[in-house]
Amino acid sequence: MDESGDVTRLLIDWRRGDKEALDRLMPVVYGELHRLAEIYLHRERPGNTLQPTALVNEAYLRLIDQRQVEWQSRAHFFGIAAQMMRRILVDHARAHRADKRGGGLYRVMLDSSFDVEERRDIDLIALDGALEALAKLDPRQSRIVELRFFVGLTIEETAEVIGVSPITVRRDWNLAKAWLYREIGRGEKRA
């Protein structure tokens, strides 16, 4: 069985109450979670004190509390993990901003995952706010951004997690990117 199948099987076993399945699952997914954490932290402001291992450990603690989730696949698991990492990073950014008494923006880099030539600094809190606003208008587009940008899933993997065609994901991805750029740009002009 391939790694994807192993992860799915272990997730299902864990959901059914097999406590040892979680112990077998973590070594299989740890490397991928750590890679995701490194990607997230690479996009952030210089001097960030949060380390990939700390981000993975915090996400892990939150994941083990997710016993009621009906795990569907490896991609579904990493989608949930990405949501948790995003929340941790936003909480960290807010705490950092509060520590500076409202000063300094906490920035991430929008790069090839947003299909732009040059890298553009984006305030993580502004991105989170824009994603929250997008979720109210179009939850599927918001989820697609989360899975593509934060998890790094392909169009096909994203389609599998959401349960739509790759063409729909590609269309929604392009619309969501344009909407987010506009929304974040408006926020920067107001600031």
N, C-alpha and C positions, 0 to 999 in steps of 0.2 A: 504494500500500500504506500502511496506517495505521502509526503509531508502534509499536504492539504487534507487528505483523507484521514491521516493520523490525528490531526488537530480536530477535525470535525467529530471523529469517533470519541476522542477524549472529552470534548465539550459535552457531548450527549451523555456519556457515562457520568461525568461530573454532575450534570443537571439531574440525573436519575438517582443521585445520592452516593456515588462511588467516590469517597474522599481521597482515595489513592490516585484517582484519575487526575486530580488537580496537581498532585506531586509529580506525576508523569508529564503533564501538560506544560508546566512552566519551563523546563529545560528545552522543550521543543520550540516554544514561542519567544523565549527570552531574547535571543539574538535579534529577531525581527523587531521586537519592542524597543530594544536598545538602538537599533538602526533608525527607527522612527524618531526616537527621542533626540538622537544626534542631528537629524534633519531639522527638527523643530528648533533646537537650540542654535543651530548654525544660522538660522534666519533671523535670530534676535539681535538685540542691541549688543555692542561690544561691552565687555565687563560684566555680563550676566553671571551671577553667582550660582545659578541652578545648574547642576551637572546631569548628564544623561542618566547615570545610574540612579540618582535621587528621583528623577522624573519617572523612571521605570518602576522603582520601588513604590512610589506613591500611587501610581496607576495600578500596580499589582494589588495593593491594599484595597483600593476601591473595586477592582475587578472581583476579588474573592467574595465581596458582599453581594454580587450580582447573581444570586442563586435562582431567582425567579425568571431570569431571561431564558427564552426558548432559543438556545443557540442553533443557528441554521448551518453555519459553515465557518471555515477559517476566515473568509473575508468579513463575515458578520462580526466575529470576535474582534478582528482588528479595527472594524468600524467603531465598535463600542469603546475599545481601548483608545482610539484616536479622540473620541468625544471626551473621555476622561482626561487625556493629556492636554487637550485644548482648555478644559476647565481649570486644570492645575496651573497652566501657564498664564491664563487670564487672572486667576486669583493671585498668582505671584506678581504679575505686572501691576495689579491694583495695589497690592501691599507695598511694592516698590515705590509707586507713585505717591501713596499716602506717606511713606517714610520721608519722601522728599518734599512733603507739604504741598502737593499738587504740582510739583515741577517735573520737568523731563518727560518726554514721551517714551513709551516702551515700544520699540519698533521690531517688525519682522520684515523679511525680504520676500517680495513676490518675485518669483523667478520662473524657470522653465515650466513649472507646474501651472502657471498662469499664461504660458505661451507668449511671453513678451521678450523682446530682444535684450533690453537693458534691465538691470535690477532696480527695483523701486522700493524705497523704504515705506513701510506702512505701519502705523501705530496698531499694535496688537489689540488694544482695547477698542480702537475704532473699527478694526476688522471684525471683532467679536460683536460689537453693536450692530454693524451692518449686516452680519449674518443673522442676528436675532431679528432684525427688521425684515430681511429677506424671508426668513422662516414664516413670518406672519403673512407675507404675500404669496409665497410659493414654497411650502415645506420641502418639496422634492428637490428644487433647485438648491436650497440651502444644504440639504443632506448630500447632494452631489458635490458641492464645493468642499464640504467637510471631508468626504471620502477621498476626493481627488487631491486636494491641497494638503490636508492634515495627515491622511493615511498614506497617500501616494498610490492609491489603487489605479489600475488602468481603466479605460473606458469599459472594457468587457467585464472586469471584476466589479466595478461600480454597478453596472447593469444587473449583474447576478445578485448583488446584495439588495438592490432596490426592487428588482423584479420587473424591469422594463427592458426595452430593446437598447442595444448600443447606440443606435441612431438617435433615440430619444435622449439618452445621456449626453451625447455629443452636442445636440441642439440646446438642451437645458444648461450644459456647462458653458457654452459660449454666451448665452443670454445672461447667465448668472455673473460671469466675469465682467461683462459690460456694465451690468447694474451695480456691482460692487465698486468698480472703479469710479463710476459716477457718484455713488453715494459717499464713498470715502473722500473723494475730491470735494464734494460739497461741505463735508465736515471740516476738512482742512482749511477751506476758505473762511468758514465761520470762526475758526479758532484764532 
